[in-house]
Amino acid sequence: MSDSRPTATQSPPVDPAGPATAGDHALPPTPTGGRISWWHGEGGDGARRNLALIGVLVALVVIGAATRSDLYSNPDWVWANILSILKLASVVGVVTVGMTFVIIGGGIDLSVGAIVALAGVWCTTVATQSYGAGGMIFTAIVVGVAVGLVNGTLIAYGRLVPFIATLAMLVAARGLAAEISGKQTQISNNGTINGIASNNLFGIPLLVYILAAVVAAGWVLLNRTTFGRRTVAVGGNPEAARLAGINVKRHTLMLYGLSGLCCGIAAIMLTAQATSAQAAMANLYELDAIAAVIIGGTLLSGGRGTIIGSLLGVIIFATITNLFAINGLTTEAQNMVKGGIIVAAVLVQQVQFRSLTQFFRRNNRLTTT
């Protein structure tokens, strides 16, 4: 015999801090409260970090205007200087995009500068240049991707620590570049390749357009594709990613291949700037790229990072270098100031505007009570 008594349905507990439902007597959340909740939560974490980096850039511009008011008072010089900074940041910026993916995925690549040098030397040999600009670009990209895949194979399937594997590749790639070039500078005689650095489109250098295209492609790949979501998952927790059905080894291989692709593109850009290539080119690019990625908010342990933050980190480095140049500072002073600004940028990033967030949160409580 069935029980005819009505069954009481227990409603789920209501979070006092959550939004009010139709049966609640609390006031509905205001639009301001929604915005503050987003700002304080994980959704606004990247925005807070990027805003801090923009604040650093503004501070650098103020310092430049204060120290060289004679230059900053000329609008034409200011615009030309902005283009110069972007052009200076273009090559390292492309390398940094690939480095961002690798570090978000839980790895690191110390060989990016050596890969750029090897790809640049290989694409400027007499045999390669005989195939024209297409042959040079194809060679640089293939060399970059191939070396990146070797790194990925050693790390994913050979189970080498990324630091050791890429450090070994740094030495090997530099040595191979020196062997191919005979320790000589190889001149690029191709006008199309050289024109990449000297030609402008609508008054903006082509190198800046290439940087913008690579950054846009990297942003879409990280934020709007399954590949990007898997990268975050692999970097955050490789074992959980494996249990979720992600082929962690294959994905790691693809990440280093992507980094090599960016190095191949950067090799063409750097060769165009110098109209030549040599085994010593792109020296210490790996350190600049890693520092820019970390300043941009990417965790060294992996699992979190943004392309825009990395781009801002690169631009900060380029702006610092430009500021040193216009003020005629010595190399020693440049290094000390640069290190101090890097530390300051990281500290500002860690604060993440906590005081401002707490103020908005208190204001939101007063509004909803």
Buried (B, 14 or more C-beta within 10 A) or exposed (E): EEEEEEEEEEEEEEEEEEBBEEEEEEEEBEEEBEEBBEBBEEEBBBBBBBBBBEEBBEBBBEBBEEBBEEEBEEEEBBEEBBBBBBBBBBBBBBBBBBBBBBBBBBBBBBBBBBBBBBBBBBBBBEEBBEBEBEBBBBBBBBBBBBBBBBBBBBBBEEEBEBEEBBBBBBEBBBEBBBEBBEEEBBBBEBEBBBEBBEEEEEEBBBBBBBBBEBBEEBBEBBEEEEBBEBBBBBBBBBEEBBEEEBBBBEBBBBBBBBBBBBBBBBBBBBBBBBBBBBBBBBBEBBEBBBBBBBBBBBBEEBBBBBBBBBBBBBBBBBBBBBBBEBBEBEEEEBEEBBEEBBEEBBEBBEEBBEEEBEEBBEEBEEEBE
